[in-house]
Amino acid sequence: MCHFHFVKYFTISNSLPCLALHFSHSSVSFFFNLNFTKLPCRLQDWPNATSGMCAAGHAKDTFLEQKRKKIYRYLVFRIDEKKRKVVVEKTGDPAETYDDFTASLPENDCRYAVYDFDFVTSDNCQKSKIFFIAWSPSSSRIRSKVLYATSKHGLREELDGIHYEIQATDPTEMDLEVLKDRAN
């Protein structure tokens, strides 16, 4: 009787996906490492097995504009399952408030958000900290929660310059006071 087993999915040093397979027949056993060198899209667009969806180039560029040029107060990201990418859903002007930001998050679905929090220290110094907020309300669908949870790490790696991260399932967990406490 033949046995064919999927053993492991992994990446090698040059980040190409590989597949380890084990095949056995009677007393003979074979182990294969299959290296997929021809990929159907750009390598940087492939999510790996543990990171879920990858960020679209526009999402990274928009974050860099927020970080460097301060032209956005906040960014709201959503997962586009058809494109298999994390995309920018909404941007907030620098004049918008924290209440405007929280109102832009859906009540019953998950989102990622980046908020540029300006504050004054006790020494009267003007500072700014960038918060990454993983919004996963308890009323959202389980599929959505799983998809956003598995994609968060990959997106966070793409967004270099985040100071603090907040995981929120309820609006009180990302209240403005929570940001103030974390920033100080």
N, C-alpha and C positions, 0 to 999 in steps of 0.2 A: 504494500500500500504506500502511495506517495503522500508526503506531507510537505506543504509549502507554508512557511511562516513569515510574516512581517516582523522583523526584529526591532528596527530602530530607524527613525528619520533624524538626520543630523546635517550640519554643515561642516565643510572642511575649511582649512585655513583661508582659502580665497573666497569663502562665503557661498560656494555653489552648493545647492541642495544635493544630498546623497540619500540613498536608501539602502539599508542593510537587509538582506533577505536570507533565509535559511531554507534549504531544500533537502529533504531526506527521502531515500527510497531503500527499503530493506536495511541493509547494514552500511550503505554508502550515504554519506552526508556531505553537502556542499554549502559553502557560505559565500554569498555574493555581495560586493559593494558596488552599487550602481551609481555612477556619477553623471548627473544631467548637465552637460556643458552647453547645450543649446537651449536657451530659455526663450519663451515667446514674447517677453517684454524686457524692458530695462531691468537689470539686476537690482538696482536700488528700489524698484517698485514692488518687488516680491516680499510679502510678509513672511517671516519665518514661522515655524510650527507653533511657537508659543506666544507670538506677539499679536495675532489677529490681523486687523487691517493696518495698512501703512498710510502715512500722511501724503496727500497730494502735494506736488511742488508749490502750488499756489498757497496752500495752508502754511507751509514753512516760510515762504516769502512774505506773507501777510504778518506773520509773527515777528519776523526780523524788522519789518517796518514799524511795528508797534514798539519793539524793544529799542531800536536805534533812533527813530525819528519822532516817536511819541505822537503819532497821528491818530491813534486809536486809544480809547480808554479801556475797551474790552473786546475780546473776540469770543464768539460762540462757535464751536465745532460740532458737526454731526457726522455720523457714519453713513456714507452712500453705499448701500450694499450692492447695487448694480455695478458701480465702478470699482468696488472693493477698496475704497479710499476714505480717509478722514478729510472732510472738506470744510471750508469756512461757510457757516450759515448766516452769521450776522456780525457786523462790526459796529462799535459804538464810538461816536465822536468824543474828543477830549472833554467837552463840556457836559457830557451826560453824567448822571449821578449813579450811585450804587443801587438805588431803587430802580432806575432804568435798566440797569444790568440784570438784577434779579427778576424783573418783569419779563425779560427776553428769554428766560429759561422756561421750557414747557413744564406744566404741572405733572404730566403723566408719561414722560419719556426721558431717557437719559441723554446727556450732552457732556461735552468737555468745554471748559471755558478758561480763558486767561484774562486776569484782571490786573491792570496797572494801578496799584494803590499808592496814592500820594499822602504823606502825613508829615507832621512837624514833631520832632523829638522833644524831650524835656529840656534839651540844651538849645531849643529854638532853631534847630537845623531842619531845612526842608529835605525830605528823603522820598524815595520811591522804591517800592518792592513789587515784584511780579509774582502773582499767585496763580497756580494751576488748580482749577476746581473740577473735580470729577463729580458731576451731578447725576445721581442715580436714585430717584424718588422711589419709595416703597410701593407706590401704585403703578410703576411701570411694568411692562411685560418681562417675564423671566428671560426670554430670548434676547431682548434688548440689554438687560443687565449683564448677561454672560458675554455678549458681543463687546460691549463697552469695557467690561472688566479685563477681557483678554487682549484688547487693543491698547489699553492705557499705557503700558510700559513702552511699547514701540513708539507711540506719539511723544511721550515724555523724553525719550532719547533724542528725538528730532528737534525738540524745542529747547535749545541750549540757552540758559540764562534765567531759568525759573528759580525763584528764591524759596518759595514755600508751596506745599501741596495740601489741599483740603479735600477730603472725601465726604460728600454730603448726601444724605438720604432725606433730609428734612430742611426747610429754609432756616431754622434756628441754628443748624450746624455750620452755616456759612454766613451768619449775621455779620454786620459791619464790625461789631464789637469783637468777634472772633478774629477778624483780620487785624484789628488794632492790637489785640493781645499777642498774636503771633509775630507781628512786625516789631514790637518793642522788646 
